[in-house]
């Protein structure tokens, strides 16, 4: 899939590398902003800090 | 143009399946790493920005120091009333945790408060300046990591709390590690958990956070006792002057 996407990006090689990196950054941002907050509950780091609750 | 040799060809279903599975696993691995990075880094950036903003809007409403400060008794503080859930009503300064350490104090210990606003006040505990126990909770990791260095607090360290009623200075006298169900540490008198609030004769402050770092099987507890108080008009205590706008 990734090879297919890379082959279908427009422009010369350097442009495709830059576009690919931008796509990865965009996907990461969308994950962090909209997806991960719904799963924070399951994270081992997001720990309970209160007593007795 | 020749196909790269690792591209699946027709008639090789097994190879195609392995290729797809490989990409899925790589993607999942990347997402998991990103999730860890998000938890330990991004949530701190977001919470720090949130908390800085909350502190700023809180401080703006407070009376500035004035040369005609009213007479006051440092050992007889006026008590701050607790506000409604989720409201920021104070600032906490702990020089041991950083020269510029300043975090908002908000009402409640639900994750919505602790994840965005900093230190949360247990609603069933007492208020700043009141006899009994002012109990606060804060994250050790993630979401601002407000009490990351809680284990560095030592006996004699000062904890300053500023509210609309003034500056309260508490002095650390004990640290301990307890189990999550040991609610006596936030009782009005942790040494005698059965003592009713009316008989409490010390003004205490208790910080709770998780322990160990990156885990929550235990709780790290710091107890401090009230030392002094001064109204906002009298200006901040010497040690935190540089933090007051």
Interface residues (C-beta under 8 A of the other chain):
Chain A: X1 X2 X3 X28 X31 X32 X36 X39 X40 X43 X44 X45 X46 X47 X48 X49 X50 X51 X52 X53
Chain B: X4 X6 X7 X20 X23 X31 X34 X35 X36 X38 X39 X40 X42 X43 X109 X114 X120 X122 X135 X137 X138 X139 X140 X141 X142 X143 X147 X178 X180 X181 X182 X183 X185 X186 X208 X209 X210 X214 X215 X216 X219 X221
